[in-house]
């Protein structure tokens, strides 16, 4: 655990530092936000920021967002700083620790952050098989490609692998390739030298260097521009990177883990993803099943989220009713674990008492989960019908499909040419020309008031 303490290091904050170090944390200190951001910018990363509540925490979090640095922030201060504590939490701090510090509380916060990074809750046999495979390959340095639908827990699995690897005591660095503009992604990955481009006012260490000795997660790599993929391939193959504007390569020692929620095989076929990069990343593939295919995990995860959000919102114990459990098991969960978590968070807040009933299990717009189940069922039926229709058209010419559509419409209106032309959106003259053509080709054309089936 790398802990960066921000604020005047005196008195009670010094005691908090000592307690954190006694708990096994590696502690660094920055007296101001500017120095803290400069430290993070140069690659001296942190897993947790412990910040004096009198520091401008909204400004700190805005600075982290601007630098695209994702690190949890915990505020600390005396009990007389109640208003500042509230503002810190509103600004985005995860927790507030009162001072003077309590050894058990400091240890609990550090443990919670570490546990949040590597826990993988599962009960279903399908997920158990994936985790067993992950345990087998966690100790190696082989590149791993984690695939699965959005919200299935790919990043959590990446942290699980890192926590059980030989690099567990080294940095775990994540970068979302889809969230950063293409023009900035190269600099984010490889860093840049001062003056490399407009706005590069200082050297910036990239994610590859920041992860040196540890694990680098390339999240949603399927969204990376194909031109940048060539530079990424070289970095992975040779373990050398070039900072933007740099004059010499920089060696790095990292393990690569990548995630994708799109079919990379298809992307390779379409030319939007390099085949040689795919081979390099896909040494080991961990495919996470969607939540609808792991029903054994739904209730276990639901109970975990209920307990978590009841505690974090200062509420008494909450319990799922039998009816609520039934609803949860029936739902399709297109958003997978992420959607389930959001649903249970709302349920905890909406439940009027200890028992969470089916009424509290709702969607963001207030509609019930059962409405979503019905909508998903209808959507599945429509998709299946559309797929059947599409397959029925394969191998047929446009003329064949057009002829069948015109004759079916004519049957539907009992041979009335005017009605058929209106439905088809063509002129009566065009319809008559088509029917004359079909008749010349030997097709039976029913007279007004007839259908092909009855006339036959």
LUMKEGU-432824 format. One record per atom (N, C-alpha, C): residue in three letters; x, y, z. Coordinates in steps of 0.001 Angstrom, whole numbers, plus 500000, padded with zeros to 6 digits. Atoms other than C-alpha are relative to their C-alpha. Layout:
REM residues N
ALAXYZ/...
END
This chain:
REM residues 456
UNK500853498802500000/UNK500000500000500000/UNK500884501242500000/UNK499260498740500085/UNK501473503343498872/UNK499070501134500423/UNK500840498954499421/UNK500072506200500943/UNK500687501343499821/UNK499484498638500129/UNK500556509877500048/UNK499180500901500910/UNK500673499099499056/UNK499740512299502876/UNK500207501437499530/UNK499955498634500508/UNK498880515841501819/UNK499543500950501108/UNK500327499037498958/UNK498940518743504268/UNK501194500250500902/UNK498925499670499067/UNK501045520237507034/UNK500263498811500907/UNK499673501218499257/UNK502848517284508633/UNK500439500377501412/UNK499687499615498628/UNK502631518176512282/UNK498955499401500935/UNK500926500462498969/UNK501063516878515479/UNK499258498731499650/UNK500855501174500162/UNK498142514531514909/UNK500158499352498622/UNK499786500571501320/UNK498813514109511171/UNK501288499177499977/UNK498765500780499874/UNK502348512946512019/UNK499712498663500668/UNK500365501234499314/UNK500827510378514371/UNK499263499059499045/UNK500691500823500997/UNK498532509169511565/UNK500995499355499042/UNK498951500538500874/UNK501633508741509354/UNK500694498822500661/UNK499306501071499266/UNK503349506649512014/UNK499132498742500076/UNK500909501147499905/UNK500281504431512464/UNK499875499292498653/UNK500098500604501329/UNK500017503899508705/UNK501256499189499686/UNK498748500716500255/UNK503684502901508486/UNK500075498735500848/UNK500039501196499147/UNK503235500526511413/UNK499093498932499397/UNK500921500933500654/UNK500402498976509392/UNK500520499458498689/UNK499389500548501198/UNK502779498226506530/UNK499928500893498778/UNK500111499103501156/UNK502067501221504290/UNK501327500705499737/UNK498860499179500401/UNK504810502980502333/UNK499502501430499859/UNK500574498659499873/UNK504261506640503167/UNK500910501056499397/UNK499315498806500496/UNK505250509784501264/UNK499184501208500432/UNK500674498796499517/UNK504382513380502108/UNK500133501130498997/UNK499991498792500828/UNK503440516472500120/UNK499287501090500782/UNK500637498954499178/UNK502755519718502011/UNK498883500749499287/UNK501022499255500748/UNK500620521219499203/UNK499438499148498865/UNK500608500686501143/UNK498318520134496384/UNK500940500034498803/UNK499121499857501158/UNK500775521450493786/UNK501157499005500058/UNK498885500943499852/UNK503631519357495176/UNK499498498564499856/UNK500579501339500123/UNK501356516305495427/UNK499773499639498533/UNK500255500265501420/UNK500268516606491774/UNK501303499859499225/UNK498697500110500675/UNK503869517163490672/UNK500629498640500275/UNK499469501321499646/UNK504885513999492530/UNK499304498895499216/UNK500754501005500750/UNK502118511959490923/UNK500309500084498501/UNK499718499788501411/UNK502939513471487538/UNK501331499353499591/UNK498682500564500308/UNK506539512202487750/UNK500058498489500199/UNK500035501451499923/UNK505405508634488307/UNK500107499425501394/UNK499978500510498616/UNK505703508392492086/UNK498546499867500451/UNK501429500178499803/UNK502210506986492340/UNK499619499707501432/UNK500539500307498676/UNK499990506235495323/UNK498718499200499832/UNK501243500770499997/UNK497188503829496143/UNK498906500718500788/UNK500960499286499159/UNK495523506213498618/UNK500579501354500368/UNK499604498674499550/UNK495658509930499397/UNK499309500288501328/UNK500534499601498697/UNK495227510889503073/UNK500215501506500116/UNK499900498545500192/UNK494453514624503012/UNK499436500735501210/UNK500469499110498936/UNK494191517219505767/UNK498735500699499514/UNK501294499469500424/UNK490576518410505657/UNK500052501507499751/UNK499884498567500216/UNK491761522040505745/UNK500636500348498653/UNK499488499802501354/UNK493439521557502355/UNK498802500166499055/UNK501066499807500996/UNK491380522552499281/UNK499726498663499294/UNK500260501332500557/UNK490029519047498669/UNK499240500069498671/UNK500613499882501338/UNK487639520112495847/UNK501011500358498920/UNK498960499634500959/UNK490632521721494139/UNK500920498832499687/UNK499159501190500192/UNK492712518568494659/UNK499320499007499063/UNK500716500991500813/UNK490042516310493169/UNK499831500514498570/UNK500072499424501349/UNK489592518711490231/UNK501338499856499285/UNK498667500163500580/UNK493358518595489692/UNK500273498568499589/UNK499844501414500346/UNK493360514801489757/UNK499210499665498738/UNK500834500254501188/UNK490510514733487229/UNK500661500581498747/UNK499366499350501153/UNK492344517174484959/UNK501221499218499527/UNK498810500789500338/UNK495469514992485092/UNK499644498556499659/UNK500484501375500235/UNK493323511842484611/UNK500705499010500912/UNK499408500864498973/UNK494768510380487827/UNK498870499510500899/UNK501092500579499212/UNK492398507993489626/UNK500576499362501258/UNK499533500493498704/UNK493276507552493295/UNK498953500377501046/UNK500973499640498961/UNK490847507356496251/UNK500574501006500989/UNK499608498941499054/UNK490947510327498632/UNK499263499784501313/UNK500575500074498659/UNK490385510056502386/UNK500389501269500742/UNK499742498774499256/UNK490037513272504393/UNK500187499691501478/UNK499844500162498549/UNK491147513618508008/UNK500088501377500653/UNK500006498727499288/UNK490704516377510579/UNK499396499833501376/UNK500541500062498646/UNK489591517216514092/UNK498478500044499955/UNK501462500057499941/UNK485990516796515181/UNK499363501377499881/UNK500549498645500104/UNK485583520590515203/UNK499912500470498552/UNK500036499643501424/UNK486007520600511396/UNK498811499359499299/UNK501152500730500536/UNK482512519196510793/UNK499592500524498624/UNK500425499426501286/UNK481606521619507979/UNK500996499650498902/UNK498975500341500982/UNK484922520996506217/UNK499924498533499617/UNK500131501432500263/UNK484398517257506560/UNK498859499730499026/UNK501152500168500896/UNK480971517492504905/UNK500357500445498587/UNK499610499493501319/UNK482414519577502055/UNK500961499038499304/UNK499042500947500574/UNK485224517050501563/UNK499284498792499422/UNK500760501163500477/UNK482782514161501247/UNK499198500373498765/UNK500766499542501165/UNK480606516175498861/UNK500887500174498773/UNK499079499776501120/UNK483664516964496745/UNK500466498695499378/UNK499599501282500574/UNK484414513274496307/UNK500905499156500874/UNK499202500837499096/UNK486441512056499302/UNK499203498759500392/UNK500704501256499725/UNK485622508411500022/UNK499624499867501472/UNK500211500156498564/UNK485897508601503813/UNK500498501244500724/UNK499473498947499127/UNK486549510981506717/UNK500490499336501279/UNK499418500562498783/UNK488879510002509570/UNK500190501122501014/UNK499814498954498985/UNK488614512073512755/UNK501377499889500653/UNK498744499940499260/UNK491798513154514534/UNK499696500437501428/UNK498783500813500114/UNK493455512336516864/UNK499722498614499424/UNK500233501242500736/UNK493936509139514855/UNK499879498790500919/UNK500161501265499310/UNK492862505728516012/UNK500703498920499171/UNK499193500983500722/UNK495251502894515094/UNK499129499000499248/UNK500867500994500639/UNK492446500426514356/UNK499253500587498812/UNK500722499362501095/UNK490584502925512185/UNK500916500218498795/UNK499038499824501086/UNK493695503792510150/UNK500242498669499289/UNK499748501327500575/UNK494406500080509665/UNK498803499508499206/UNK501213500459500676/UNK490774499412508693/UNK499831500683498648/UNK500129499266501263/UNK490773502142506021/UNK500997499476498973/UNK498971500524500906/UNK494037500884504520/UNK499610498609499508/UNK500416501360500373/UNK492754497304504573/UNK498820500027499040/UNK501187499916500853/UNK489446498358502988/UNK500384500383498578/UNK499558499590501336/UNK491207500102500095/UNK500711498851499306/UNK499294501143500577/UNK493492497105499563/UNK499027498904499601/UNK500973501064500275/UNK490553494684499752/UNK499118500366498822/UNK500843499550501103/UNK488443496775497373/UNK500706499817498666/UNK499238500128501224/UNK491259496492494848/UNK500138498569499523/UNK499674501359500415/UNK491550492715494842/UNK498924498964500295/UNK501046500979499692/UNK488356491072496130/UNK499227499611498746/UNK500847500470501105/UNK486375488949493679/UNK498974499065500607/UNK501058500779499367/UNK483083487736495096/UNK499293499146498952/UNK500684500895500945/UNK481638484688493343/UNK499505498769500756/UNK500542501251499468/UNK479549481593494074/UNK499661499024498874/UNK500463500831501106/UNK478504480324490648/UNK501138499139499445/UNK498957500888500532/UNK480402477327489205/UNK500683500544498742/UNK499396499475501229/UNK480939479084485862/UNK501074501032500317/UNK498987499027499595/UNK482782481937487587/UNK501119499331500792/UNK498978500720499235/UNK484593479517489902/UNK501059499416499070/UNK499041500563500955/UNK486174477889486842/UNK500942501074499466/UNK499163498892500490/UNK487411481265485578/UNK501012500400501069/UNK499104499606498905/UNK488867482158488993/UNK501085498944500220/UNK499010501074499852/UNK490572478774489241/UNK501089500128498927/UNK499038499795501085/UNK492202479391485864/UNK500878501216500284/UNK499248498788499667/UNK493207482904486992/UNK501050499714501065/UNK499043500362498953/UNK494866481455490098/UNK501202499256499417/UNK498934500784500607/UNK496875479094487900/UNK501025500871499286/UNK499083499195500822/UNK498367481823485719/UNK500409501313500666/UNK499730498711499340/UNK498523484701488254/UNK501485500207500265/UNK498587499865499635/UNK502137483981489222/UNK500935500206498837/UNK499140499839501172/UNK503457484163485660/UNK500044501461499570/UNK499930498660500572/UNK504447487240483670/UNK499331500055498641/UNK500665500056501306/UNK502370486171480655/UNK498958501100499882/UNK501056499019500254/UNK500169488822479079/UNK498646499305500068/UNK501334500564499831/UNK496476488295479815/UNK498984500922499331/UNK501109499262500599/UNK493466489354477760/UNK498716499567500700/UNK501243500285499282/UNK490267489586479821/UNK498850500522499152/UNK501112499612500858/UNK487104489607477732/UNK498673499751500709/UNK501326500143499409/UNK483422489858478539/UNK499200501260499776/UNK500877498850500179/UNK480451492178478365/UNK500340501106500989/UNK499789498868499108/UNK480536495622479934/UNK499341499732501351/UNK500552500152498659/UNK480074495466483704/UNK500162498626500610/UNK499854501353499447/UNK481106491827484211/UNK501102499900501047/UNK498964500025498977/UNK484083492730486405/UNK501398499774499445/UNK498694500244500626/UNK487052492737484016/UNK501131500702500755/UNK498951499289499270/UNK488993495399485930/UNK500227499369501377/UNK499853500677498702/UNK488297493630489233/UNK500836498735499827/UNK499210501194500268/UNK489704490439487710/UNK501467500347499780/UNK498616499567500216/UNK492817492344486583/UNK500691500284501338/UNK499425499729498678/UNK493377493562490161/UNK500189498712500790/UNK499887501309499342/UNK492765490018491417/UNK501289499300499547/UNK498778500604500523/UNK495544488753489136/UNK501238500663500585/UNK498833499272499482/UNK497945491482490260/UNK500254499674501467/UNK499860500240498562/UNK497267490864493961/UNK500577498619500298/UNK499502501362499790/UNK498234487195493510/UNK501238499703499160/UNK498808500167500825/UNK501263487773491305/UNK501255500304500815/UNK498728499664499352/UNK504933488160492153/UNK500223501507500041/UNK499878498545500051/UNK504446491857491446/UNK499021500693500948/UNK501083499471499157/UNK501777492329494136/UNK500425501217500816/UNK499537498866499190/UNK503941494755496137/UNK500480501174499156/UNK499624498935500923/UNK504632496866493067/UNK498730500663499450/UNK501207499250500413/UNK502270499346491343/UNK499062499199499078/UNK501015500423500968/UNK499027498388489624/UNK499448501280499389/UNK500387498768500686/UNK498330501092487040/UNK498996499658498915/UNK501054500242500973/UNK495193501282484926/UNK499807501236499130/UNK500327498903500907/UNK494445503380481856/UNK498859499555499097/UNK501151500307500838/UNK491115503455480028/UNK500238500584498611/UNK499645499555501353/UNK491964503608476322/UNK498831500674499289/UNK501165499406500648/UNK488395504627475425/UNK499665501367500576/UNK500407498768499316/UNK488132507525477888/UNK500905501186499693/UNK499028498938500248/UNK491141509516476683/UNK500034500304498512/UNK499961499653501427/UNK491129511438473380/UNK501220499419499311/UNK498929500650500760/UNK493241509833470677/UNK501285500831500007/UNK498826499132500073/UNK495561512872470504/UNK500813499997501296/UNK499317499974498703/UNK496427512550474211/UNK500438498623500473/UNK499771501343499473/UNK496560508774474606/UNK501478499603499933/UNK498573500357500102/UNK500151508383473359/UNK500793500612501136/UNK499310499332498895/UNK501367510941475889/UNK499651499361501333/UNK500413500641498752/UNK499333509254478654/UNK500713498661500185/UNK499363501315499915/UNK500856505865477842/UNK501511500106500198/UNK498535499999500051/UNK504476506795477159/UNK500643501218500645/UNK499451498794499397/UNK504845510226478770/UNK500514500963498951/UNK499463499018500942/UNK506328513344477226/UNK501069500841500682/UNK498968499097499509/UNK509273515688477577/UNK499475501429499990/UNK500374498589499957/UNK508994519354478384/UNK500150500607498613/UNK499962499343501293/UNK508129521334475249/UNK499717499094498822/UNK500254500940501101/UNK507186518241473235/UNK498840500462499132/UNK501133499459500739/UNK503948519958472219/UNK499431501152500809/UNK500606498855499322/UNK501863522998473120/UNK499312499543501285/UNK500593500371498716/UNK500957522761476796/UNK500859499053500805/UNK499107500910499268/UNK503772520360477735/UNK501001500840500785/UNK499185499048499234/UNK505140522653480440/UNK501031499311500878/UNK499041500753499189/UNK507037519884482255/UNK500015498564499513/UNK499953501419500342/UNK508179516319481781/UNK498872499272500724/UNK501081500802499413/UNK505304513876482372/UNK500310498522499785/UNK499756501433500073/UNK505916510224483183/UNK498706499302499596/UNK501176500704500480/UNK503522507937481309/UNK499673498771500831/UNK500473501154499227/UNK501617504902482562/UNK500968498834499941/UNK499033501092500085/UNK504252502469481293/UNK501091500158501057/UNK498951499774499009/UNK506944504052483460/UNK499447499967501424/UNK500612500000498666/UNK504583504536486381/UNK499771498584500495/UNK500265501397499637/UNK503808500801486311/UNK501272499169500089/UNK498743500747500043/UNK507495499819486181/UNK500155499087501215/UNK499879500995498932/UNK507998496649488193/UNK498686499341500359/UNK501320500507499624/UNK504260496068488462/UNK499179499577498794/UNK500950500428501023/UNK501197495543486274/UNK499347501218499361/UNK500689498941500724/UNK499735497803483584/UNK498735499420499376/UNK501279500417500573/UNK496044497388482749/UNK499626500955498876/UNK500477499237501156/UNK495065498558479271/UNK498518499699499847/UNK501439500234499960/UNK491330498855479767/UNK499361500433498690/UNK500696499724501264/UNK489072498732476683/UNK500987500260498862/UNK498961499838501030/UNK492068498277474385/UNK499411499909498602/UNK500634500125501309/UNK489676497453471546/UNK499667501356499390/UNK500349498663500491/UNK488957501203471273/UNK501224500807499589/UNK498779499251500327/UNK492593502194470643/UNK500157500134498490/UNK499787499751501420/UNK493381503762467275/UNK501090499072499458/UNK499092501000500566/UNK495173501335464950/UNK501408500552499812/UNK498660499428500178/UNK498077503781464391/UNK500814499953501284/UNK499307500066498718/UNK498923503856468086/UNK500309498553500385/UNK499779501418499691/UNK498689500053468237/UNK501402499547499606/UNK498656500375500438/UNK501998499787466329/UNK501040500376501058/UNK499071499572498948/UNK503840501790469020/UNK499818499169501260/UNK500268500834498834/UNK502142499767471728/UNK500626498622499821/UNK499428501316500273/UNK503246496525470073/UNK501500499997500257/UNK498557499921499769/UNK506886497638470098/UNK500320500067501487/UNK499758499861498566/UNK506649498634473759/UNK499830498660500716/UNK500255501286499354/UNK505211495241474697/UNK501075498980499619/UNK499020500978500466/UNK507668493233472588/UNK501383500257500577/UNK498627499671499641/UNK510859495069473478/UNK500151500555501410/UNK499965499390498665/UNK509910496507476876/UNK500833501286499982/UNK499381498687500154/UNK511186499857475618/UNK498931500974499544/UNK500954498977500413/UNK509199503061475291/UNK500739501266499603/UNK499465498694500375/UNK509815506449473733/UNK499030501062500477/UNK500841498871499614/UNK508463509506475495/UNK499795500904498791/UNK500260499041501069/UNK506826511990473137/UNK501000501146500149/UNK498975498961499942/UNK509619514434472267/UNK501309499532500591/UNK498785500538499404/UNK512228512144473832/UNK501047499647498955/UNK498898500293500918/UNK515629511334472317/UNK500577498610500195/UNK499474501350499795/UNK516356507903473796/UNK498924499130500634/UNK501014500904499449/UNK514269504822474656/UNK500199499770501497/UNK499988500225498553/UNK513378504068478260/UNK499574498553500260/UNK500385501394499720/UNK513392500433479483/UNK498945499932501107/UNK501022500212498975/UNK510390499206481476/UNK499840498507500262/UNK500227501397499596/UNK509643495985483368/UNK498570499909500524/UNK501408500033499607/UNK505892495395483457/UNK499336498727499491/UNK500883501037500524/UNK503229492764483056/UNK498787500702499396/UNK501117499377500706/UNK500498493639480565/UNK498734499169500199/UNK501343500585499980/UNK496831492900481220/UNK499108500936499194/UNK500888499178500825/UNK494258494116478693/UNK498573499486500114/UNK501408500399499997/UNK490460494096478632/UNK499344500471498713/UNK500773499625501197/UNK488003494208475747/UNK498580499503500167/UNK501394500451499972/UNK484210494110475588/UNK499455499806498588/UNK500383500288501373/UNK484178493761471796/UNK500766498776499506/UNK499383501185500574/UNK485089490762469676/UNK501261500418499233/UNK498759499582500642/UNK488765491320468847/UNK500295499185498745/UNK499812500803501215/UNK488792488453466345/UNK499310500660498817/UNK500731499296501054/UNK486159490314464346/UNK500679501321499661/UNK499301498734500230/UNK488065493599464807/UNK501259499781499146/UNK498832500349500826/UNK491181491912463369/UNK499562499770498560/UNK500499500292501345/UNK489146490677460399/UNK499624501277499256/UNK500425498745500613/UNK487792494180459792/UNK501160500980499812/UNK498845499137500141/UNK491266495707460040/UNK500083501131500994/UNK499965498939498989/UNK490540497886463081/UNK500874499635501194/UNK499088500402498923/UNK492844495890465359/UNK501098499141499384/UNK498858500704500583/UNK496322494621464520/UNK500041498539500466/UNK499961501428499665/UNK496599490856464360/UNK501218499658500851/UNK498797500304499230/UNK500189490822465674/UNK499876500480501444/UNK500233499529498622/UNK499134492891468716/UNK499036499064500718/UNK500952500939499402/UNK496203490556469333/UNK500704498727500454/UNK499242501194499627/UNK498567487561469314/UNK500867500272501232/UNK499115499665498891/UNK500919489348471709/UNK499236500128501316/UNK500799499808498783/UNK498136490205474176/UNK499295498727500433/UNK500878501144499735/UNK496168486974473902/UNK500793498732500342/UNK499261501180499538/UNK498752484670475502/UNK499082499147500864/UNK501018500655499182/UNK496105483822478093/UNK498716500808499888/UNK501289499319500102/UNK492425484631477670/UNK499085499566501147/UNK500988500244498949/UNK490062484929480625/UNK498680500609499541/UNK501301499508500458/UNK486471485196479436/UNK499014499963501160/UNK500930499913498877/UNK484076486419482128/UNK498568499839499495/UNK501384500188500445/UNK480508485115481726/UNK499120501155500464/UNK500932498946499562/UNK477661487665481851/UNK499225499538501226/UNK500677500311498748/UNK475666487850485072/UNK498800499080499795/UNK501173500842500256/UNK472592486213483491/UNK500366498524499854/UNK499537501384500129/UNK474715483080482945/UNK500655499486501276/UNK499438500420498701/UNK475909482941486569/UNK499017500328501118/UNK501041499668499012/UNK472712482971488657/UNK500451499782501435/UNK499523500241498638/UNK474587481603491646/UNK500686501195500621/UNK499317498808499477/UNK476383484960491967/UNK499034501130500337/UNK500895498842499901/UNK473308487207491843/UNK499640500313501451/UNK500410499750498612/UNK472100486773495434/UNK501199500319500874/UNK498801499728499198/UNK475610486651496903/UNK500469501443499795/UNK499598498624500279/UNK476521489914495169/UNK498977500994500543/UNK501054499104499513/UNK473163491469496068/UNK500123500214501500/UNK499848499880498541/UNK473640490733499777/UNK501229500823500357/UNK498776499222499762/UNK477158492137499602/UNK499740501488499787/UNK500256498585500298/UNK475958495393497994/UNK499023500617501008/UNK500934499500498985/UNK473068495749500452/UNK500757500337501284/UNK499223499760498774/UNK475454495424503393/UNK500934501198499819/UNK499043498926500270/UNK477985497764501784/UNK499321501373500022/UNK500616498675500117/UNK475550500601501008/UNK499159500375501212/UNK500643499666498728/UNK473621500334504231/UNK501025500608500948/UNK498946499492499122/UNK476890500847506103/UNK500505501358499544/UNK499428498741500481/UNK478210503618503854/UNK499022501171500110/UNK500993498937499850/UNK474933505568504169/UNK499524500160501444/UNK500340499864498591/UNK474778505185507944/UNK498637499456500358/UNK501317500576499759/UNK471633503034507825/UNK500115498701500798/UNK500016501260499261/UNK470631500102509982/UNK500020498825499022/UNK499906501210500820/UNK470842496535508709/UNK498817499878499044/UNK501027500216501002/UNK468898495791505520/UNK500041498542499530/UNK500096501398500421/UNK467654492375504336/UNK499080499915498786/UNK500827500191501194/UNK466286491295500946/UNK498858499033500302/UNK501141500902499835/UNK462788489774501015/UNK500071498893498952/UNK500038501120500949/UNK462038486505499229/UNK499517500471498625/UNK500521499493501272/UNK460022488395496577/UNK501054500813499253/UNK498942499201500626/UNK462905490808495963/UNK501074499098499407/UNK498999500948500519/UNK465315487887495555/UNK499514499365498699/UNK500565500609501208/UNK462974486303493012/UNK500111500956498822/UNK499892498995501066/UNK462874489544491019/UNK501438500118499505/UNK498591499858500366/UNK466660489823491090/UNK500467498839499133/UNK499597501189500753/UNK467063486269489789/UNK499377499966498605/UNK500693500024501294/UNK464566486830486948/UNK500506501080499048/UNK499598498864500836/UNK466065490093485688/UNK501136499613499043/UNK498985500364501008/UNK468265489949482535/UNK501377500617500236/UNK498757499310499662/UNK470964492378483835/UNK500884500256498784/UNK499134499681501152/UNK472230493720480488/UNK501242500784500403/UNK498829499272499507/UNK474560495973482522/UNK500845499204500962/UNK499241500943499186/UNK475777492965484521/UNK500215500495501430/UNK499781499734498574/UNK477379493461487967/UNK499876501493500302/UNK500085498554499782/UNK477602497239487550/UNK498540500430500141/UNK501425499671499919/UNK473847497454486928/UNK499395499452501291/UNK500505500594498758/UNK473121495093489833/UNK500396500855501204/UNK499537499174498882/UNK475227497237492178/UNK499194501292500104/UNK500777498756499985/UNK473435500449491173/UNK498566499755500461/UNK501367500336499614/UNK470044498741491584/UNK499891499781501499/UNK500043500261498554/UNK470863497548495106/UNK500311501240500815/UNK499742498730499314/UNK472271500945496073/UNK498699500797500115/UNK501295499303499968/UNK468929502519495112/UNK499041499306500959/UNK500926500748499150/UNK467034499739496895/UNK500239500290501476/UNK499665499690498605/UNK468872500431500153/UNK499459501380500373/UNK500448498633499716/UNK468014504135499912/UNK498482500124499974/UNK501453499881500158/UNK464380503597498857/UNK499215499158500995/UNK500717500884499084/UNK463515500878501361/UNK499592500745501271/UNK500451499251498822/UNK461363502353504165/UNK500370499336501321/UNK499673500709498764/UNK462427499728506683/UNK501118499005499796/UNK498902500968500040/UNK464739496825507367/UNK499873499043498825/UNK500223500963501076/UNK463158494540504753/UNK499920500722498652/UNK500038499440501353/UNK463871495421501120/UNK499044499154499172/UNK501007500711500782/UNK460749494450499177/UNK500155500240498522/UNK499894499850501459/UNK460174494210495429/UNK499752501426499515/UNK500272498620500414/UNK458873497803495297/UNK501263500857500017/UNK498770499208499901/UNK462323499103496287/UNK500998499638498900/UNK499114500427501090/UNK463999497149493486/UNK499478500634498715/UNK500534499258501138/UNK463444499681490717/UNK501117500492499102/UNK499061499423500952/UNK465103501269487721/UNK500165501497500300/UNK499777498573499716/UNK466516504845487707/UNK498798500885499731/UNK501173499177500310/UNK463293506174486147/UNK498800499664500872/UNK501080500346499087/UNK461201504569488891/UNK499179498815499574/UNK500751501180500432/UNK459813501713486799/UNK500511498765500722/UNK499636501206499274/UNK459803498313488418/UNK500908499091499188/UNK499098500930500658/UNK462313495615487654/UNK499231499024499123/UNK500804500932500794/UNK459501493387486391/UNK499688500590498629/UNK500221499360501291/UNK458807495952483639/UNK501205499801499090/UNK498778500207500768/UNK462417495622482575/UNK500099498578499512/UNK499978501409500393/UNK462151491835482547/UNK499091499785498797/UNK500942500154501110/UNK459060492038480278/UNK500555500666498738/UNK499450499291501157/UNK460735494602478028/UNK501139499210499371/UNK498875500787500518/UNK463837492440477744/UNK499484498769499265/UNK500572501179500646/UNK461684489405476925/UNK499442500354498631/UNK500548499552501274/UNK459857491358474218/UNK501116500324499018/UNK498875499650500872/UNK463140492699472870/UNK500675498740499466/UNK499390501257500431/UNK464539489163472750/UNK499169499348498907/UNK500879500585501007/UNK461480487962470842/UNK500117500747498672/UNK499879499207501225/UNK461751490843468367/UNK501337499750499308/UNK498685500261500579/UNK465457490226467911/UNK500042498637499325/UNK500037501333500569/UNK464815486542467318/UNK499200499990498684/UNK500808499907501225/UNK462083487356464775/UNK500790500676498885/UNK499200499283501002/UNK464367489834463019/UNK501106499110499445/UNK498932500901500447/UNK467161487260462918/UNK499448498929499057/UNK500631501006500863/UNK464789484645461458/UNK499690500572498625/UNK500314499358501281/UNK463626487096458804/UNK501262500254499194/UNK498750499728500703/UNK467200488050457976/UNK500544498739499359/UNK499498501261500540/UNK468191484422457558/UNK499181499546498791/UNK500856500427501102/UNK465191483834455287/UNK500307500769498717/UNK499684499195501180/UNK466499486565452962/UNK501345499646499394/UNK498652500313500464/UNK470028485180452672/UNK499937499137498745/UNK499921500783501224/UNK470818483902449166/UNK498921500323498991/UNK501077499652500924/UNK467773485508447551/UNK500294501352499359/UNK499766498732500694/UNK467844488304444989/UNK498992501051500462/UNK500901498901499664/UNK466263491709445510/UNK498678499848499235/UNK501216500177500803/UNK463806490931442704/UNK499072498955500606/UNK500809501044499371/UNK462659487737444447/UNK499282500535501232/UNK500578499452498766/UNK462101489555447742/UNK498907501007499654/UNK500982498993500411/UNK460276492394445957/UNK498718499334499506/UNK501172500695500523/UNK457964489976444115/UNK499155499430501138/UNK500745500610498894/UNK457030488163447314/UNK499297501061500831/UNK500600498932499191/UNK456389491428449172/UNK498756500570499304/UNK501142499442500738/UNK454095492757446416/UNK498830499022499995/UNK501082500979500068/UNK452116489512446085/UNK499381499734501369/UNK500542500176498645/UNK451777489078449872/UNK499093501172500364/UNK500820498820499717/UNK450480492642450158/UNK498685499937499220/UNK501205500132500814/UNK448033492015447321/UNK499041498990500612/UNK500837500979499300/UNK446743488921449146/UNK499344500626501226/UNK500490499401498752/UNK446375490949452334/UNK498787500902499754/UNK501105499065500293/UNK444031493459450635/UNK499005499382499017/UNK500945500735500869/UNK442126490770448685/UNK500023500512498558/UNK499841499640501407/UNK443506491875445335/UNK499735501442499658/UNK500287498585500290/UNK442650495588445685/UNK501306500721499657/UNK498751499404500474/UNK445364497258443567/UNK500299501355500649/UNK499785498661499427/UNK444848500776444959/UNK500506499908501439/UNK499567500167498607/UNK445138499676448601/UNK501417499451500062/UNK498665500608499996/UNK448183497543447815/UNK501068501034499656/UNK499039498966500411/UNK449943500453446064/UNK500241500989501138/UNK499850499072498866/UNK449264502754449056/UNK500854499403501107/UNK499224500668498944/UNK450646500209451531/UNK501467499887499606/UNK498624500188500465/UNK453750499573449419/UNK500725501310499745/UNK499376498704500230/UNK454339503292448872/UNK500437500206498562/UNK499684499831501418/UNK454399503030445061/UNK498740500455499268/UNK501161499550500774/UNK452152504385442319/UNK499223498785499485/UNK500830501080500535/UNK449255502313440980/UNK500545499532498651/UNK499432500357501301/UNK450949502436437561/UNK501188499048500162/UNK498840500870499747/UNK454183500942438958/UNK499547498615500427/UNK500505501291499544/UNK452200498213440700/UNK499468499177498821/UNK500578500736501140/UNK450328497300437516/UNK501098499482499065/UNK498885500439500848/UNK453562497159435513/UNK500685498767500599/UNK499366501142499347/UNK455067494812438110/UNK499137498741499877/UNK500894501165500072/UNK452010492553438120/UNK499961499432498578/UNK499975500473501385/UNK452015492402434301/UNK501292499214499724/UNK498711500688500184/UNK455702491429434412/UNK499956498600500616/UNK500059501299499330/UNK455035488651436945/UNK499100499033499232/UNK500916500852500769/UNK452112487358434853/UNK500694499465498751/UNK499268500434501193/UNK454325487245431736/UNK501027498918500343/UNK499006500995499577/UNK456856485200433749/UNK499346498705500486/UNK500702501227499641/UNK454144482639434559/UNK499467499959501419/UNK500511499955498626/UNK453184483772438075/UNK498505500291499979/UNK501439499752499926/UNK449482483564438930/UNK499740501294500769/UNK500345498732499366/UNK448088487031439765/UNK498499499980500302/UNK501419500059499667/UNK444763487007441664/UNK499245501236499519/UNK500875498894500411/UNK441887489155440415/UNK499498500732501242/UNK500590499314498850/UNK440257491804442665/UNK498992499106500705/UNK500891500835499200/UNK438452490054445541/UNK500531498590500210/UNK499441501343499856/UNK440694486969445289/UNK501337500060500776/UNK498668500217499448/UNK443757485619447093/UNK500626498837499254/UNK499341501100500695/UNK446347483280445633/UNK499569498648500549/UNK500355501281499360/UNK445440480566448154/UNK498586499568499638/UNK501399500366500299/UNK441661480727447519/UNK499798499743498525/UNK500126500182501443/UNK442045481047443760/UNK500567498657499565/UNK499418501306500315/UNK444253477969443711/UNK499034498887500340/
END
